Amino acid sequence: MSMTRIAILTLAALALPLSTAQANEKLAGIACRSVHLGYPSGAAVAFYNEITPLHSATGTYFAVCGWDKGYFGMQEVASGKKLLIFSVWDSGHNDPNAVKEEQRTKLIFKDDKTRIGRFGGEGSGGQSFYDYDWKTGQTYRFLLTAKVNGERTEYAGHFFVPEEKAWRHLVTFSTLTGGKNMSGLYSFIEDFKRDKLSATLVREARYGNGWVKSADATWHALRRAKFTADANPSPAVNAGIAAGRFFLATGGATTNADIQLWKTMEIPETQALTLPADLPAP
């Protein structure tokens, strides 16, 4: 699978990258519709988010921490194998071999168990894979940080491993940004199996207790999210708020009963969000 399934839709309408590049009506009945949450936020140096996958199937990608230069999340591949993927783009090229060495995404750090690769076809860049047998019904914690270094920005992916009761620094990639911090924060669910049967299977997750750290070192709770989707016309999508968390659902018998597409939802102030005290230092 090409892990560059994110395209830019009309910025005036959404102001965030969306999954499934150049998706169109030909996906009707072939794949679940890709669904997204866009979090309004200014430039950030850290993005913390949690996910509880509720329903999955082979060919599912749950993006937990997405931003203007990449995304970090959970994937289910063939035979139910599970892993974490962290991808960062080069600067505007489809052929990974055509990008000049000095313009490529560069590896700064990786965990001993993290595998590294290059991708291309719908943009190009560096990606990493960490085998982890995540479970539906369990909540997982992700942290993305950004550090400007000259004309580049270094993006680090951290994952809290419940079995180890500890954070693990999986990888850090550096890419050309003109010296900017991260922006355009989002999450999404995508079906990349696309074999007709996959469209009949429900994919659903809760996202919540999200926080973003601005450049002045102040943390802000992510209480608002815009519900969007790709151009696949399938009506089997849904999103909403339950128990202080956003949720996304797509495929199968899903019905749009909670909030309409292109609408923004907000977690009320009466529902407390708590910034964890154990986040890794940048």
C-alpha positions in Angstrom: 0.0 0.0 0.0 1.2 3.5 -0.7 1.1 5.4 2.6 0.5 8.8 0.9 -3.3 8.6 1.0 -3.7 12.3 1.8 -4.6 15.0 -0.6 -5.4 18.7 -0.3 -9.1 19.5 -0.8 -10.3 23.1 -1.2 -8.6 25.0 1.6 -11.4 27.5 1.9 -13.8 24.7 2.7 -11.7 22.6 5.0 -8.2 24.0 5.7 -6.8 20.6 6.3 -5.3 17.6 4.3 -7.6 14.7 3.7 -7.0 11.0 3.1 -7.5 9.1 -0.1 -5.8 11.2 -2.8 -8.0 12.1 -5.7 -10.8 9.9 -4.4 -13.9 10.0 -6.7 -17.2 8.3 -7.3 -15.5 5.2 -8.8 -14.9 4.1 -5.2 -18.7 3.7 -4.6 -19.3 0.1 -3.6 -15.6 -0.6 -3.8 -14.3 0.9 -0.6 -15.6 2.5 2.6 -15.7 6.2 2.4 -12.7 7.9 4.1 -13.8 10.1 7.0 -11.9 12.8 8.8 -11.8 15.1 11.8 -10.1 18.5 11.3 -9.0 20.2 14.5 -8.9 24.0 14.4 -5.5 25.1 15.7 -2.6 27.5 15.0 1.0 26.5 14.6 2.0 23.9 17.1 5.1 22.2 18.6 3.3 19.2 20.0 0.1 17.3 19.3 -1.2 14.7 21.8 -4.2 12.5 21.0 -5.8 9.2 22.0 -7.7 6.6 20.1 -10.0 3.7 20.9 -10.5 1.5 17.8 -14.0 0.0 18.0 -14.4 -1.9 14.7 -11.6 -2.7 12.3 -11.0 -5.0 9.3 -8.1 -5.9 7.0 -7.1 -2.8 5.1 -7.9 -0.2 7.7 -5.7 2.8 8.6 -6.6 4.9 11.7 -4.7 8.2 11.6 -4.4 9.5 15.1 -2.1 12.5 14.8 -2.1 14.0 11.3 -0.6 17.3 10.3 0.5 19.3 7.2 3.6 17.2 6.6 2.6 13.7 7.6 0.6 11.4 9.8 0.9 8.9 12.6 -1.4 6.1 13.4 -2.5 2.4 13.4 -2.9 0.0 10.6 -4.4 -3.5 10.1 -2.9 -5.4 7.1 -3.2 -8.9 5.7 -4.2 -11.8 8.0 -5.0 -9.3 10.8 -1.4 -8.2 11.3 -1.3 -4.9 13.2 1.3 -2.1 13.2 2.0 1.6 13.8 2.9 3.8 10.8 4.6 7.3 10.9 5.1 9.0 7.6 6.6 12.4 6.6 6.6 14.0 3.2 9.4 15.4 1.1 8.7 18.7 -0.6 6.4 18.1 -3.5 7.4 15.1 -5.6 5.8 11.8 -6.6 8.9 9.8 -7.5 11.0 9.2 -4.4 14.1 8.5 -6.5 13.8 11.9 -8.3 14.1 13.9 -5.1 17.5 15.3 -4.6 19.3 13.9 -1.6 19.5 17.3 0.1 15.7 17.8 -0.3 14.7 14.4 1.0 13.1 13.5 4.3 15.9 12.4 6.6 16.0 10.0 9.4 17.2 11.5 12.7 16.4 8.7 15.1 14.7 5.3 15.2 13.9 2.7 17.9 15.7 -0.6 17.4 12.4 -2.3 16.5 11.3 0.4 14.0 11.6 -0.3 10.3 12.3 2.5 7.9 11.4 2.9 4.2 10.7 5.4 1.4 7.4 5.9 -0.4 6.3 7.5 -3.6 3.4 7.6 -6.1 1.2 10.3 -4.4 3.9 12.5 -3.0 7.1 11.0 -1.6 8.9 10.9 1.7 10.1 8.7 4.6 8.0 6.3 6.5 8.4 4.0 9.5 6.8 0.8 10.7 6.5 -0.6 14.2 4.9 -4.0 14.7 2.4 -3.7 17.5 -0.7 -6.0 18.1 -3.2 -3.3 19.1 -6.7 -4.4 20.1 -10.1 -3.0 19.5 -11.8 -1.7 22.6 -8.5 -0.5 24.1 -7.4 3.1 24.3 -4.0 4.1 22.9 -1.9 7.3 23.3 0.1 9.1 20.7 2.4 12.1 20.9 3.8 14.1 17.9 6.4 16.8 18.4 7.9 19.4 16.1 11.3 21.1 16.4 12.5 23.7 13.9 16.1 23.3 12.8 17.0 25.9 10.2 15.0 25.3 7.0 13.9 21.9 8.3 11.6 20.7 11.0 12.2 17.5 13.0 9.0 15.5 13.7 9.2 12.9 16.4 6.6 10.1 17.0 6.1 8.7 20.5 3.7 5.9 21.5 2.7 4.8 25.0 3.0 1.0 25.2 0.5 -0.2 27.7 2.2 -3.5 28.3 5.5 -1.7 29.2 3.7 1.2 31.0 6.1 3.5 29.3 6.4 5.9 26.3 8.5 4.6 23.4 10.2 7.1 21.0 9.6 5.3 17.7 11.2 7.6 15.1 12.2 11.2 14.3 12.2 12.4 10.7 13.4 15.8 9.4 12.0 17.5 6.3 12.1 20.8 4.5 9.5 23.2 5.8 11.0 26.7 5.5 11.5 26.6 9.3 7.8 26.2 10.3 6.1 24.3 13.1 3.2 21.9 12.4 -0.3 23.0 11.4 -3.5 21.6 9.9 -4.1 18.9 12.6 -6.5 16.1 11.8 -7.4 12.4 12.3 -9.1 10.0 9.8 -10.2 6.4 9.0 -9.4 4.9 5.6 -10.2 1.6 3.9 -7.3 0.9 1.5 -8.4 -2.7 0.8 -10.9 -1.6 -1.8 -12.1 -5.0 -3.0 -15.9 -4.4 -2.7 -16.1 -6.7 0.3 -14.3 -4.1 2.3 -17.1 -1.6 1.7 -19.5 -3.9 3.6 -17.4 -3.9 6.8 -17.7 -1.2 9.5 -14.6 0.7 10.7 -15.1 2.9 13.7 -13.0 4.6 16.4 -13.2 7.2 19.2 -10.7 10.0 19.3 -10.3 12.3 22.3 -8.6 14.0 25.1 -6.6 15.8 22.4 -4.2 18.6 23.2 -2.0 20.9 21.2 1.0 22.8 22.4 1.6 26.2 20.8 5.0 27.8 20.2 4.7 29.8 23.5 4.7 26.4 25.4 1.0 26.7 26.3 -1.2 23.6 26.0 -4.7 23.9 24.6 -7.5 21.3 24.6 -8.9 20.2 21.2 -12.6 20.6 21.8 -13.7 21.3 18.2 -13.6 19.1 15.1 -15.0 19.4 11.6 -16.4 16.2 10.1 -15.4 15.7 6.5 -15.1 12.9 3.9 -13.6 12.1 0.5 -15.6 12.2 -2.8 -16.8 8.6 -2.5 -20.6 9.1 -2.5 -21.4 6.4 0.0 -23.9 7.5 2.7 -22.5 4.9 5.2 -20.6 7.4 7.3 -21.1 9.0 10.8 -19.4 11.1 13.4 -20.4 12.7 16.7 -19.5 13.1 20.3 -20.0 10.4 23.0 -18.7 10.6 26.6 -16.4 13.5 25.9 -14.8 12.0 22.8 -15.3 12.4 19.1 -16.1 9.3 17.0 -15.8 8.4 13.4 -17.5 5.5 11.6 -17.7 4.3 8.0 -18.8 1.4 5.9 -21.2 -1.5 6.3 -24.5 -0.6 8.0 -23.3 2.8 9.3 -25.9 5.5 9.1 -25.3 9.3 9.4 -27.5 9.8 12.5 -25.4 12.2 14.7 -23.8 15.1 12.7 -24.0 15.9 9.1 -20.9 16.1 6.9 -19.0 19.4 6.8 -20.3 20.4 10.2 -18.2 21.3 13.2 -18.9 19.7 16.6 -17.7 20.8 20.0 -17.1 19.0 23.3 -18.7 21.1 26.0 -16.6 22.7 28.8 -18.6 20.7 31.3 -16.8 17.6 30.1 -13.2 17.7 31.5 -10.2 17.0 29.3 -7.0 16.2 31.2 -3.5 16.8 29.9 -1.4 13.8 31.0 1.5 14.5 33.3 3.8 11.8 31.9 4.3 13.2 28.4 7.9 12.8 27.1 10.0 16.0 27.1 10.5 17.4 23.6 
